[in-house]
Amino acid sequence: MSLLALLVALVPSVQDPAARLAASPRHQEWIEAKHGERTVRCFVVYPEVKAKVPAVVLIHENKGLSDWVRSVADQLAEAGYVALAPDLLSGAGPGGGGTESFESTDAATKALYALDPKQVLADLDAVLAFGQVVPASNGKVSVAGFCWGGSKAFEFAAHQPRLSAAYVFYGSAPKEETAFAAMKCPVYGFYGENDARITAGIEATTAAMKAASKPYEPVVYAGAGHGFLRAGEAADASPENKAAREAAWKRWKELLAK
């Protein structure tokens, strides 16, 4: 084992995302998911298992498809799932590039908020379709998202009846009341206590999902802030964010294994 791989194995909670990806023994590749005249680049990581397994679509934060999101894909593959992380900024960058082509995170964020919401859903439909038929998948596909991506994961659950589950990490619920009745899969929420912008809406979301007879299970992690899944693995992570990250990963894996 190389020194880099040994360090990653010993201190997984504080590793650099790029270092994790470089040290991973799992197969990683870029694929192109197409719909109409549009092509969406998608980062895929495969687990080292014998049998076909479920796939998970990961929706990135408002920063675009970062190394951190790709490292989450690797962690999901390590847990035994096909992980699909699309770059929803595909074609929106300078020269027709994606996230990597923007000169700054702020520029990528600005472009992300300018995307057509219908295009985002169509992109996710195309990625889900790939996840259902890729040979390593058993055809079951769930979605997870973080921050902006968490909101999109909730929205996608209302849009796409073929999803098996939606995992919303500190994202808001749809504003349209009709969206709740359209949910075809259970929604699991992961929220930080110190994130009132998001957590203030949980009570109303719970009531709306209950009124629509749809399964919704939110968990709020004590003392954690917004973005705790990312912040909790930093070398200088607060005890609360670190504990929330560990608890959320444990819960997420248990839910995926159902």
C-alpha positions in Angstrom: 0.0 0.0 0.0 1.3 3.4 -0.9 1.9 6.1 1.8 -1.0 8.1 0.4 -3.4 5.2 0.5 -2.3 4.4 4.0 -2.9 7.9 5.2 -6.4 7.9 3.5 -7.2 4.6 5.3 -6.1 5.8 8.7 -7.7 9.3 8.7 -10.7 9.2 6.4 -12.5 12.0 8.2 -9.8 14.6 7.4 -8.6 13.5 4.0 -8.4 15.9 1.0 -11.2 14.9 -1.5 -8.7 14.9 -4.4 -6.4 12.6 -2.4 -9.2 10.2 -1.7 -10.1 10.0 -5.4 -6.4 9.5 -6.3 -6.0 6.7 -3.8 -9.3 4.9 -4.4 -9.0 1.3 -5.7 -12.5 1.6 -7.3 -13.1 2.1 -11.0 -14.0 5.7 -11.8 -15.0 6.9 -15.2 -16.8 9.7 -17.0 -19.9 8.9 -19.1 -22.2 11.1 -21.3 -25.9 11.0 -20.6 -27.8 12.3 -23.6 -31.3 13.6 -24.1 -32.4 15.4 -27.2 -29.4 17.5 -28.4 -28.0 17.9 -24.9 -25.1 15.9 -23.4 -24.5 15.8 -19.6 -21.1 14.6 -18.3 -21.4 12.3 -15.3 -18.8 11.0 -13.0 -19.4 7.3 -12.1 -17.8 5.1 -9.5 -18.4 1.4 -9.3 -18.2 -0.8 -6.2 -16.1 -3.8 -5.9 -18.8 -6.4 -5.5 -20.0 -9.6 -7.2 -23.7 -8.9 -7.6 -25.6 -6.1 -9.3 -26.5 -3.4 -6.8 -28.7 -0.2 -6.6 -27.4 3.1 -8.1 -27.5 6.5 -6.5 -27.7 9.8 -8.3 -25.8 12.6 -6.5 -26.9 16.2 -7.1 -24.1 18.6 -6.3 -24.1 21.8 -4.3 -24.4 25.2 -5.8 -20.6 25.1 -6.3 -21.0 22.7 -9.2 -19.4 19.2 -9.5 -16.5 19.6 -7.1 -13.9 17.1 -6.0 -15.8 16.8 -2.7 -19.0 15.6 -4.4 -16.9 13.2 -6.5 -15.4 11.9 -3.2 -18.9 11.3 -1.8 -19.5 9.2 -4.9 -16.4 7.2 -4.1 -17.6 6.7 -0.5 -20.9 5.4 -1.8 -19.2 3.0 -4.1 -17.0 1.9 -1.1 -20.3 1.1 0.7 -21.4 -1.0 -2.2 -23.4 1.1 -4.6 -23.0 2.5 -8.2 -22.6 6.2 -7.7 -23.5 8.7 -10.5 -22.6 12.3 -10.0 -23.7 14.5 -13.0 -22.2 17.9 -13.8 -25.4 19.9 -14.2 -23.3 22.8 -15.5 -22.3 20.7 -18.6 -22.1 23.0 -21.6 -22.8 26.1 -19.5 -19.2 27.1 -18.9 -16.8 29.1 -21.1 -16.2 27.4 -24.4 -19.0 25.0 -23.7 -17.3 23.4 -20.7 -18.7 22.4 -17.4 -17.8 23.1 -13.7 -14.1 22.8 -14.4 -14.1 25.6 -17.0 -15.3 28.4 -14.7 -12.7 30.8 -13.4 -14.1 30.8 -9.9 -16.7 29.1 -7.7 -18.7 32.3 -7.6 -18.9 32.3 -11.4 -20.0 28.6 -11.4 -22.7 29.4 -8.7 -24.0 32.3 -10.8 -24.3 30.1 -13.8 -26.0 27.3 -11.8 -28.8 29.6 -10.6 -29.4 30.7 -14.2 -30.1 27.1 -15.4 -33.5 26.3 -16.7 -35.2 24.2 -14.0 -36.8 22.0 -16.6 -33.4 21.3 -18.1 -32.1 20.2 -14.7 -34.9 17.7 -14.3 -34.4 16.4 -17.9 -30.7 16.0 -17.1 -31.5 14.0 -14.0 -34.0 11.9 -16.0 -31.2 11.0 -18.4 -28.8 10.1 -15.6 -31.4 8.0 -13.9 -32.1 6.2 -17.1 -28.4 5.3 -17.4 -28.4 4.2 -13.8 -31.2 1.8 -14.5 -29.5 0.0 -17.4 -25.8 0.1 -16.6 -24.7 -3.5 -16.3 -23.5 -3.1 -12.7 -26.9 -1.8 -11.5 -29.9 -3.9 -10.5 -32.2 -1.2 -11.8 -33.1 0.4 -8.5 -32.1 4.1 -8.4 -32.3 6.6 -5.6 -31.3 10.3 -5.5 -29.4 12.3 -3.0 -28.5 16.0 -3.0 -26.6 18.6 -1.0 -27.7 22.2 -0.3 -29.0 23.4 -3.8 -28.8 19.8 -4.8 -30.8 18.7 -1.7 -33.7 21.0 -2.9 -33.4 19.5 -6.4 -33.4 16.0 -5.0 -36.7 16.8 -3.2 -38.1 18.3 -6.4 -36.9 15.3 -8.4 -38.8 13.0 -6.1 -42.0 14.8 -7.0 -41.1 14.6 -10.7 -39.7 11.1 -11.2 -41.9 8.1 -10.3 -39.1 5.6 -10.9 -37.0 6.7 -7.9 -36.8 4.3 -5.0 -35.9 6.9 -2.4 -34.7 10.5 -2.0 -32.1 11.7 0.5 -32.2 15.4 1.1 -29.2 17.0 2.8 -30.0 20.5 4.1 -32.2 21.4 1.1 -35.6 23.0 1.1 -38.8 21.4 0.1 -40.8 22.3 -3.1 -42.9 25.4 -2.8 -45.8 24.0 -4.9 -48.4 22.2 -2.8 -49.1 19.8 -5.7 -45.6 18.5 -5.5 -46.2 16.6 -2.2 -49.1 14.6 -3.7 -46.9 13.7 -6.6 -44.2 12.0 -4.5 -43.8 8.3 -5.4 -40.9 7.5 -3.0 -40.0 8.0 0.6 -38.0 11.2 1.4 -35.4 11.2 4.1 -34.1 14.5 5.4 -30.7 15.3 7.0 -30.6 18.8 8.6 -28.3 20.9 10.8 -29.8 22.4 13.9 -28.0 25.7 13.4 -29.5 26.2 9.9 -32.7 28.1 10.5 -33.0 29.1 6.8 -33.7 25.4 6.1 -34.9 23.9 9.4 -37.6 26.5 9.9 -39.5 24.9 7.0 -39.4 21.3 8.4 -42.6 21.6 10.4 -44.6 22.8 7.4 -43.0 20.2 5.1 -43.8 17.4 7.6 -47.5 18.6 7.8 -47.7 18.8 4.0 -46.3 15.4 3.4 -48.5 13.9 6.1 -51.6 15.5 4.6 -50.6 14.0 1.2 -50.0 10.6 2.9 -46.4 10.5 1.8 -43.5 9.2 3.8 -41.1 11.8 5.1 -38.5 11.2 7.8 -36.4 14.3 8.8 -33.6 14.2 11.3 -32.0 17.3 12.7 -28.5 16.9 14.0 -27.7 18.9 17.3 -25.4 21.8 16.9 -24.6 21.1 13.3 -24.6 23.9 10.7 -25.5 24.0 7.0 -23.2 21.8 4.9 -22.2 19.6 7.8 -21.5 16.6 5.6 -18.7 18.5 3.9 -17.7 20.6 6.9 -17.6 17.6 9.2 -14.8 16.0 7.4 -12.5 19.0 7.5 -9.3 18.9 9.6 -10.7 21.8 11.7 -14.3 20.5 11.9 -16.3 21.5 15.0 -17.2 18.5 17.2 -20.9 19.1 16.3 -20.3 19.0 12.6 -18.0 16.0 12.9 -20.6 14.1 15.0 -23.4 15.0 12.6 -21.4 13.9 9.6 -20.6 10.5 11.2 -24.3 10.0 12.3 -25.6 11.0 8.9 -23.4 8.7 7.0 -24.4 5.8 9.4 -28.1 6.6 8.9 -27.7 7.0 5.1 -26.0 3.6 4.7 -28.6 1.9 6.9 -31.4 3.4 4.7 -29.7 2.4 1.5 -29.4 -1.1 2.8 -33.1 -1.5 3.3 
